[in-house]
Amino acid sequence: MFNFKKSASVALLGLSALFSSSALAQEVDNSLQEVKDRGELRIAVFSDKPPFGYVDREGKSQGYDIELAKHLGKALFGDENKVTFVLTEAQNRINVLNANKVDITLANFTVTPERIEQVDFAKPYMKVAIGLVSPNKASITDVKDLDGKVLIVNKGTTAETYFEKNHPNVQLQKYDHNSEAFAALKDGRAAALAHDNTMLYAWAKNNPEFDVSVQVIGPEDVIAPAVKKGNKALLDWLNAEITTLQSQEFFHKSYDKSMKSFYGDNINPDNIVIDASNLTQE
């Protein structure tokens, strides 16, 4: 939790600032009750990242993250329709929390040291790594082959951060939206596209002229829900719910319902989802 005492000690108004900070801390910590009083749970999700979060032809949010969000609404209010989906882009996942536009960010949110400084993550429910997709006719099978070439990434993603830090010779072409990024790849505007391998598997299955030519780049990470920094009451509730869901194999069931059709039978769900049956593999 943010150290409000430390902030107050450097404030010009001293004691008065301390009381103000303590009041803010209490407000943040009790936000679970505020959610209950409001009567709805606001959750940030993607609109264009199947199979995790996307909008179907009827304008409804669907996907793996959506299944979790609906359950959280049902657990809190007894009704999965008590969830309001707030559509977001990767670079805004933290902003919507800090601006109090949402209570929880799902949106396929990878846990990183930098993000831990800005939000509080709950228990993870999924595993992920950066992957690379490229055209079959000009396959990129090694990251070093990207030196001097153009690579597509999305703003605010681990792929962007990783390549900026570790491969300065790669020319990054950045996009706000997944749909724009993949359209650029299909138009031949770059040699490859880097993103979460879990999403690339699904995209490549529907675009057979492309292949996930490098499946894992850098370390494997985990994906978890996030709440605003210091929001302990909501975080504790969320952790308890995820623990219960894992004991019930909820995430494997959700995989079968919302993801298997995107991946086919070639992907082992244990390599993606985190449930009680495979927690030791995390």
Protein Blocks (a to p, Z undefined) as FASTA:
>chain_A
ZZfklmmmmpmnlmmmmmmmmmmmmmmmmmmmmmmmnopacddddfklcfkbccdfkopa
edjklmmmmmmmmmmnopaklpccddddfklmmmmmmnopafbdckhpacdfklmmmmcc
dddfbdcdddddddfklccfbfklmgopacdddehiaklmmmmmmmmmbccdddfblklm
mmmmmnopafbdcddfklmmmmmmmmmkbccfbfbgcjdddddddddehilmlmmmmmmm
mmmmmmnommmmmmmmmmmmmnommbcfklmmccfklmmmZZ
